[in-house]
Amino acid sequence: MGHDAHETDAAAAVDFKEVQSTERFQELRKRHRSFVFPMAIAFLLWYFAYVLLADYAVGFMSTKVWGNINIGLILGLLQFVSTFAITGWYVSYSNRRLDPIAAEIRHEIEGHEFDKAGNRVGGTTQ
């Protein structure tokens, strides 16, 4: 119970606005956004293209490819494949490019002891 109170004191002593203004945090946000926004736009375009084709290009989408398999079914299944591929790509990207910076920031915040006034005890000062 006393240990939990100490963690709360340390968390309360962190100025998160100051952390957000640091160069490392800004780099983390830039890297995250440079992956997520373009990928989200690309996926939404792909998804809406599929929906529009299904609605307005029925003849094209019902073109038989093999037996009862048509283009619409193939493109529909590719929606699932692309979702899993994007997820795997994001996990890989995050592990390589985001997590190391996030770990550094987390260590800077959590890796220090604070006194009751919120002053850092021991460790290095910024």
Backbone as CSV, one residue per row, in Angstrom:
resi,resn,N_x,N_y,N_z,CA_x,CA_y,CA_z,C_x,C_y,C_z
1,MET,0.825,-1.185,0.000,0.000,0.000,0.000,0.871,1.251,0.000
2,GLY,1.890,1.287,0.829,2.788,2.431,0.847,3.555,2.582,-0.455
3,HIS,3.868,1.449,-1.084,4.584,1.483,-2.358,3.716,2.117,-3.448
4,ASP,2.415,1.825,-3.446,1.498,2.409,-4.418,1.421,3.917,-4.252
5,ALA,1.423,4.372,-3.014,1.356,5.809,-2.757,2.591,6.507,-3.302
6,HIS,3.761,5.864,-3.194,4.995,6.448,-3.711,4.939,6.579,-5.227
7,GLU,4.409,5.565,-5.896,4.290,5.639,-7.352,3.358,6.768,-7.756
8,THR,2.288,6.961,-7.026,1.368,8.048,-7.315,2.052,9.386,-7.129
9,ASP,2.856,9.527,-6.063,3.595,10.769,-5.845,4.548,11.042,-6.999
10,ALA,5.251,10.011,-7.471,6.203,10.191,-8.562,5.479,10.573,-9.847
11,ALA,4.348,9.906,-10.119,3.596,10.224,-11.333,3.033,11.635,-11.262
12,ALA,2.605,12.047,-10.073,2.056,13.385,-9.911,3.139,14.440,-10.088
13,ALA,4.383,14.073,-9.822,5.474,15.031,-9.904,5.976,15.237,-11.332
14,VAL,5.560,14.394,-12.254,6.020,14.502,-13.636,5.194,15.555,-14.355
15,ASP,5.881,16.458,-15.023,5.214,17.471,-15.835,5.077,16.911,-17.249
16,PHE,3.904,16.344,-17.556,3.721,15.678,-18.834,3.743,16.647,-20.008
17,LYS,3.342,17.873,-19.793,3.434,18.871,-20.870,4.896,19.130,-21.215
18,GLU,5.749,19.125,-20.196,7.184,19.300,-20.427,7.738,18.107,-21.197
19,VAL,7.312,16.914,-20.824,7.759,15.702,-21.513,7.316,15.753,-22.967
20,GLN,6.079,16.163,-23.219,5.566,16.225,-24.579,6.297,17.250,-25.436
21,SER,6.908,18.229,-24.825,7.611,19.249,-25.591,9.071,18.880,-25.872
22,THR,9.540,17.747,-25.343,10.931,17.358,-25.570,11.137,16.902,-27.013
23,GLU,12.371,16.986,-27.459,12.720,16.587,-28.826,12.461,15.099,-29.057
24,ARG,12.761,14.261,-28.072,12.552,12.813,-28.224,11.066,12.477,-28.386
25,PHE,10.216,13.129,-27.606,8.778,12.876,-27.712,8.262,13.352,-29.067
26,GLN,8.735,14.499,-29.510,8.318,15.010,-30.819,8.759,14.058,-31.938
27,GLU,9.953,13.500,-31.807,10.430,12.523,-32.784,9.556,11.273,-32.772
28,LEU,9.176,10.826,-31.592,8.292,9.663,-31.471,6.954,9.938,-32.159
29,ARG,6.373,11.087,-31.901,5.093,11.446,-32.547,5.244,11.534,-34.048
30,LYS,6.343,12.113,-34.519,6.567,12.253,-35.964,6.676,10.876,-36.621
31,ARG,7.439,9.989,-36.017,7.594,8.650,-36.577,6.268,7.894,-36.585
32,HIS,5.522,8.008,-35.489,4.227,7.325,-35.405,3.279,7.845,-36.479
33,ARG,3.159,9.135,-36.575,2.245,9.739,-37.545,2.682,9.485,-38.983
34,SER,3.996,9.439,-39.223,4.467,9.217,-40.596,4.135,7.815,-41.089
35,PHE,3.872,6.895,-40.180,3.445,5.558,-40.579,1.919,5.463,-40.579
36,VAL,1.297,5.870,-39.501,-0.137,5.630,-39.304,-0.998,6.410,-40.287
37,PHE,-0.754,7.684,-40.470,-1.635,8.472,-41.328,-1.600,8.016,-42.786
38,PRO,-0.428,7.879,-43.409,-0.440,7.390,-44.798,-1.038,5.992,-44.940
39,MET,-0.752,5.122,-43.976,-1.274,3.758,-44.059,-2.794,3.762,-43.885
40,ALA,-3.308,4.569,-42.988,-4.759,4.654,-42.794,-5.438,5.190,-44.051
41,ILE,-4.852,6.203,-44.655,-5.416,6.767,-45.890,-5.391,5.730,-47.005
42,ALA,-4.267,5.045,-47.165,-4.151,4.021,-48.213,-5.180,2.909,-47.996
43,PHE,-5.321,2.449,-46.762,-6.273,1.378,-46.506,-7.705,1.835,-46.742
44,LEU,-8.043,3.043,-46.300,-9.406,3.535,-46.515,-9.716,3.701,-48.000
45,LEU,-8.748,4.169,-48.779,-8.944,4.269,-50.232,-9.182,2.888,-50.832
46,TRP,-8.395,1.916,-50.424,-8.543,0.539,-50.897,-9.909,-0.012,-50.494
47,TYR,-10.323,0.232,-49.258,-11.614,-0.257,-48.780,-12.768,0.385,-49.549
48,PHE,-12.751,1.712,-49.687,-13.836,2.391,-50.395,-13.849,2.040,-51.876
49,ALA,-12.679,1.800,-52.460,-12.639,1.338,-53.857,-13.367,0.005,-53.978
50,TYR,-13.137,-0.882,-53.030,-13.816,-2.180,-53.025,-15.333,-2.001,-52.899
51,VAL,-15.765,-1.161,-51.981,-17.195,-0.928,-51.767,-17.819,-0.314,-53.012
52,LEU,-17.157,0.666,-53.599,-17.697,1.308,-54.803,-17.742,0.342,-55.986
53,LEU,-16.705,-0.471,-56.134,-16.731,-1.480,-57.188,-17.882,-2.468,-56.971
54,ALA,-18.079,-2.886,-55.738,-19.163,-3.825,-55.438,-20.529,-3.215,-55.737
55,ASP,-20.655,-1.910,-55.552,-21.939,-1.248,-55.755,-22.166,-0.860,-57.212
56,TYR,-21.134,-0.342,-57.884,-21.320,0.228,-59.219,-20.710,-0.586,-60.363
57,ALA,-19.879,-1.562,-60.064,-19.270,-2.371,-61.122,-19.612,-3.845,-60.895
58,VAL,-20.901,-4.121,-60.824,-21.363,-5.470,-60.515,-20.895,-6.457,-61.581
59,GLY,-20.939,-6.047,-62.826,-20.490,-6.929,-63.908,-19.028,-7.315,-63.753
60,PHE,-18.188,-6.340,-63.439,-16.759,-6.610,-63.238,-16.539,-7.498,-62.021
61,MET,-17.183,-7.171,-60.934,-16.979,-7.924,-59.690,-17.513,-9.352,-59.785
62,SER,-18.494,-9.589,-60.640,-19.044,-10.937,-60.765,-18.361,-11.759,-61.848
63,THR,-17.290,-11.233,-62.412,-16.529,-11.974,-63.424,-15.930,-13.218,-62.793
64,LYS,-16.240,-14.362,-63.374,-15.731,-15.638,-62.856,-14.249,-15.764,-63.157
65,VAL,-13.514,-16.201,-62.153,-12.074,-16.411,-62.300,-11.782,-17.910,-62.362
66,TRP,-12.407,-18.644,-61.456,-12.196,-20.084,-61.378,-13.396,-20.714,-60.690
67,GLY,-14.145,-21.528,-61.382,-15.344,-22.135,-60.808,-16.314,-21.064,-60.346
68,ASN,-16.722,-21.126,-59.089,-17.624,-20.113,-58.525,-16.879,-18.949,-57.878
69,ILE,-15.583,-18.913,-58.024,-14.773,-17.825,-57.464,-14.774,-16.666,-58.462
70,ASN,-15.211,-15.490,-57.986,-15.230,-14.313,-58.858,-14.297,-13.228,-58.317
71,ILE,-14.153,-12.172,-59.076,-13.245,-11.077,-58.704,-13.686,-10.431,-57.380
72,GLY,-14.988,-10.270,-57.186,-15.491,-9.671,-55.946,-15.091,-10.466,-54.720
73,LEU,-15.188,-11.786,-54.807,-14.798,-12.632,-53.682,-13.293,-12.525,-53.406
74,ILE,-12.518,-12.524,-54.464,-11.053,-12.406,-54.301,-10.691,-11.070,-53.657
75,LEU,-11.275,-9.972,-54.177,-10.976,-8.660,-53.594,-11.473,-8.560,-52.153
76,GLY,-12.603,-9.188,-51.855,-13.114,-9.197,-50.474,-12.163,-9.922,-49.537
77,LEU,-11.649,-11.061,-49.968,-10.686,-11.796,-49.143,-9.375,-11.028,-49.012
78,LEU,-9.002,-10.298,-50.061,-7.787,-9.478,-49.983,-7.922,-8.346,-48.964
79,GLN,-9.156,-7.938,-48.653,-9.361,-6.952,-47.600,-8.843,-7.502,-46.262
80,PHE,-9.164,-8.777,-45.993,-8.680,-9.405,-44.761,-7.162,-9.557,-44.788
81,VAL,-6.639,-9.993,-45.913,-5.193,-10.185,-46.039,-4.461,-8.858,-45.820
82,SER,-4.975,-7.797,-46.435,-4.311,-6.497,-46.289,-4.395,-5.990,-44.850
83,THR,-5.492,-6.263,-44.161,-5.611,-5.854,-42.758,-4.553,-6.534,-41.903
84,PHE,-4.390,-7.844,-42.077,-3.373,-8.570,-41.316,-1.966,-8.134,-41.714
85,ALA,-1.751,-7.868,-43.000,-0.426,-7.429,-43.466,-0.068,-6.067,-42.863
86,ILE,-1.014,-5.157,-42.854,-0.762,-3.828,-42.278,-0.488,-3.940,-40.783
87,THR,-1.235,-4.794,-40.113,-1.007,-4.992,-38.679,0.396,-5.525,-38.422
88,GLY,0.809,-6.531,-39.175,2.157,-7.086,-39.029,3.227,-6.057,-39.346
89,TRP,2.994,-5.267,-40.372,3.951,-4.231,-40.759,4.064,-3.184,-39.652
90,TYR,2.917,-2.791,-39.053,2.956,-1.813,-37.974,3.696,-2.359,-36.757
91,VAL,3.451,-3.607,-36.407,4.133,-4.200,-35.248,5.639,-4.201,-35.477
92,SER,6.053,-4.586,-36.668,7.480,-4.588,-36.991,8.058,-3.175,-36.934
93,TYR,7.358,-2.223,-37.543,7.796,-0.832,-37.544,7.887,-0.297,-36.116
94,SER,6.869,-0.590,-35.322,6.844,-0.121,-33.945,8.002,-0.703,-33.139
95,ASN,8.249,-1.986,-33.294,9.350,-2.623,-32.561,10.699,-2.008,-32.919
96,ARG,10.892,-1.649,-34.179,12.174,-1.109,-34.626,12.318,0.390,-34.399
97,ARG,11.262,1.159,-34.675,11.391,2.610,-34.740,10.707,3.386,-33.609
98,LEU,9.690,2.795,-32.975,8.950,3.529,-31.949,9.287,3.083,-30.533
99,ASP,9.324,1.790,-30.320,9.524,1.268,-28.966,10.835,1.697,-28.317
100,PRO,11.965,1.759,-29.047,13.196,2.214,-28.381,13.080,3.647,-27.840
101,ILE,12.478,4.532,-28.602,12.313,5.915,-28.145,11.326,5.966,-26.985
102,ALA,10.222,5.228,-27.094,9.238,5.210,-26.007,9.846,4.663,-24.723
103,ALA,10.711,3.660,-24.835,11.371,3.100,-23.651,12.297,4.124,-23.008
104,GLU,13.004,4.895,-23.839,13.876,5.953,-23.294,13.059,6.994,-22.537
105,ILE,11.966,7.421,-23.137,11.115,8.430,-22.495,10.531,7.880,-21.201
106,ARG,10.058,6.646,-21.245,9.485,6.022,-20.044,10.539,5.911,-18.948
107,HIS,11.767,5.546,-19.322,12.831,5.443,-18.318,13.133,6.808,-17.704
108,GLU,13.130,7.846,-18.537,13.371,9.190,-18.004,12.292,9.593,-17.005
109,ILE,11.063,9.184,-17.279,9.960,9.552,-16.386,9.927,8.668,-15.151
110,GLU,9.986,7.349,-15.353,9.799,6.406,-14.246,11.097,6.024,-13.547
111,GLY,12.223,6.257,-14.168,13.482,5.759,-13.639,14.120,6.631,-12.594
112,HIS,13.388,7.547,-12.023,13.949,8.451,-11.030,13.074,8.453,-9.783
113,GLU,13.709,8.701,-8.667,12.993,8.822,-7.403,12.677,10.302,-7.172
114,PHE,11.540,10.563,-6.576,11.133,11.926,-6.285,10.841,12.059,-4.798
115,ASP,11.124,13.246,-4.247,10.744,13.485,-2.856,9.298,14.000,-2.821
116,LYS,8.807,14.288,-1.636,7.403,14.692,-1.501,7.109,16.009,-2.221
117,ALA,8.109,16.839,-2.398,7.910,18.119,-3.086,7.973,17.958,-4.599
118,GLY,8.263,16.735,-5.073,8.336,16.497,-6.503,9.708,16.734,-7.091
119,ASN,10.713,16.964,-6.239,12.070,17.179,-6.727,12.754,15.837,-6.940
120,ARG,13.509,15.751,-8.020,14.198,14.512,-8.338,15.302,14.241,-7.313
121,VAL,15.354,13.013,-6.816,16.374,12.608,-5.857,17.305,11.648,-6.562
122,GLY,18.595,11.976,-6.618,19.563,11.109,-7.288,19.367,11.171,-8.785
123,GLY,20.180,10.416,-9.526,20.088,10.415,-10.986,20.591,11.719,-11.566
124,THR,20.395,11.889,-12.838,20.879,13.081,-13.505,19.727,14.053,-13.686
125,THR,20.057,15.325,-13.738,19.054,16.339,-13.992,19.106,16.708,-15.455
126,GLN,17.984,17.210,-15.952,17.923,17.562,-17.380,18.436,18.934,-17.619
